[in-house]
């Protein structure tokens, strides 16, 4: 009899009859355990307090539909807060109040709806344990009848049809829930103007000087050296009293200077630059993030949000990432005093594509 050198345990030889029995087994089933444990079944059912006490059940029902009503109130409050705390003045305090109260309303709507559904399932619906066996995919009449019975049983057990107050409060909460999103998205544009023309045009006009962001100081061509990049806004934007953020979101531009020999310009755009100075929209054509990173050696612009890259030397064509079209180019020139000016507005809408884009 031998011993294990490490543990000191005695080692015995395998029984020859047992080894012979294993040698007769199929190689594919040799490792299958023959004495698998028996299915223990479900544990004993533990009734809930709502199953044994009708008053507790009624209280649980009241809790569920009260939560659904709170969800509807939260959605309506988010809509009301958007109107009661506007951001028209571009004041940081107004923006914070607007975000705070809209966020509280949306949080109450979503949280109450979720808690109500969970509490409905745990305290009010029929509490049974079952096993859902997997079967072959099929569409026989018997299978269809069984599926219909599943829906009928679910309706009976959940009480969706029978408990009208819970059902109607849930439907009401779900109907009201999307309203804040509808109001907020519509509020991205002025209420008395169509959004499509607003998205198609910016502050840039013929003769508008290019100015530094955020100071608003006009830029001379001599200030822009090869390899440099400037964040640019239209002159006069900094003095706007209303709609400054909206206009800046559309009109922001990146200004760069390359060696003119490295620029591969389209024939119809040869007059859009000045001595290697080019201007492109700063708004990414993917989802509208600011394209703010410029690599002067490769002449690449990078959007840090989703990694879209644009080649400035080749009219800002997309070379990597999810963006689908080049950054719009702003035609520029210089005036009599040497300041950089726009020849016109962008010739195409800036930012991400939308369904009415021409």
HELIX and SHEET records of a PDB file:
HELIX    1   1 UNK A   16  UNK A   24  1                                   9    
HELIX    2   2 UNK A   49  UNK A   52  1                                   4    
HELIX    3   3 UNK A   54  UNK A   84  1                                  31    
HELIX    4   4 UNK A   92  UNK A  119  1                                  28    
HELIX    5   5 UNK A  120  UNK A  124  3                                   5    
HELIX    6   6 UNK A  141  UNK A  158  1                                  18    
HELIX    7   7 UNK A  164  UNK A  177  1                                  14    
HELIX    8   8 UNK A  179  UNK A  186  1                                   8    
HELIX    9   9 UNK A  195  UNK A  200  1                                   6    
HELIX   10  10 UNK A  221  UNK A  223  5                                   3    
HELIX   11  11 UNK A  237  UNK A  239  5                                   3    
HELIX   12  12 UNK A  244  UNK A  251  1                                   8    
HELIX   13  13 UNK A  260  UNK A  262  5                                   3    
HELIX   14  14 UNK A  267  UNK A  272  5                                   6    
HELIX   15  15 UNK A  312  UNK A  314  5                                   3    
SHEET    1   A 2 UNK A   2  UNK A   3  0                                        
SHEET    2   A 2 UNK A  10  UNK A  11 -1                                        
SHEET    1   B 4 UNK A 210  UNK A 212  0                                        
SHEET    2   B 4 UNK A 229  UNK A 234 -1                                        
SHEET    3   B 4 UNK A 253  UNK A 257 -1                                        
SHEET    4   B 4 UNK A 277  UNK A 281 -1                                        
SHEET    1   C 4 UNK A 293  UNK A 295  0                                        
SHEET    2   C 4 UNK A 300  UNK A 302 -1                                        
SHEET    3   C 4 UNK A 309  UNK A 311 -1                                        
SHEET    4   C 4 UNK A 317  UNK A 320 -1                                        
SHEET    1   D 2 UNK A 332  UNK A 334  0                                        
SHEET    2   D 2 UNK A 340  UNK A 342 -1                                        
END                                                                             
